[in-house]
Amino acid sequence: MKNILIVGLILLSGCTSIHFDNGPQTAVAQANENKWHHNFLFSLYEGSDAVDLEAECQQKEWVSVKTELTAANIFSSVIVNFLGPIWYPKTVEVTCQ
């Protein structure tokens, strides 16, 4: 039984990443700090506000937005969701020019 649980956790622990790019990158871009975006109840309810690119980049052009499910996100959600499907965090990184 323990082996089945371990294999199941390994199969379900895949990290994902989605990139949104705003045209070609012509200058050196600088990434802002990573922020966690919170979803609840099977990710049907969005608990965090949408990322405000103007506020993040402060008068600069945004180059890319990366949304990813990291190992830290998975570990945290597994601990919280032990009793039921409650919280699904993701990490968001905005890169500005």
N, C-alpha and C positions, 0 to 999 in steps of 0.2 A: 504494500500500500504506500509506503514511504517513497519507493522508486517512482510510482505513478504520479505522485504529487510533485516530485522534483522535476520529472520530465514535463508535466503539465505547466509548471511555472516557467521553465525554460522556453517552452513553445509560445507561451503567452507574453513573454517579456521582450518582444521585439521592439526596438526603437524606430520611430518614424520621423521624417523630416519633410516639410513642404517649403519651397522657396517661391517668393513673388519678386520678380525683378522689374525695375523701371528703366528699360532701355539699356544701352551699352554703358559699361563703366569706363569713363574716360579719365577720371582723376582718382587720386588716392581717397578711398572711402574709409570712414571711421565708424566702427560699430558702437552703439550705445550699450548700456548694461542690459543683461538678460532680465526679463520679468516673467513671472508666472501668471498664466491666464487660467482662470478657474471655471470649470464646468461641473454641473451637478446632475444627478439622476440619469444615468446612462448617457451623459453629455447632451441631454435634451434641453437643459436650462443653462444659459450662459450667465455665470455669476460675476464675471469681470466686465468692465466697460470695453468697448472696442478700442483698439490702439489708435490714438490720435497722432497721425504722422507729422502734422504741423507742430504740435507741442514737443514731440520727440526730437525732431530735427532742428527746431528753432531757427527759422528763416533759411534753412539749407534744403537742398533737394534730397528726397529719399532715394536710395539706390536699391535696397532690397529689404524684404521682411522675411524672416525665417521662423517658422513655427515647427517645433519639434517635441517629440515625446522622448525625454531622456531617461536614463536609468534612475536618476533621483526622483523624477516624476512618478515612474512606475513603482518604485519602492515605497514612496509616500502614499500613493493611492491604494496599494495592496494593504498597507497597515490600516488605513482609515476604512477601507471597504471590506474589512474582514467580516463585518456583520451584515453588510448589504451594499448595493450600488449607490454610493452617496456622492463621491468627489472624484473628479478626473482632471488633474492639472496638466498644463502644457507649458513649455518655455517659449517665449517670443523674444526675438532679437531684431531690432531695427538698425539698419546701416544707412548712414547719411553721408552726403558728399561734402 
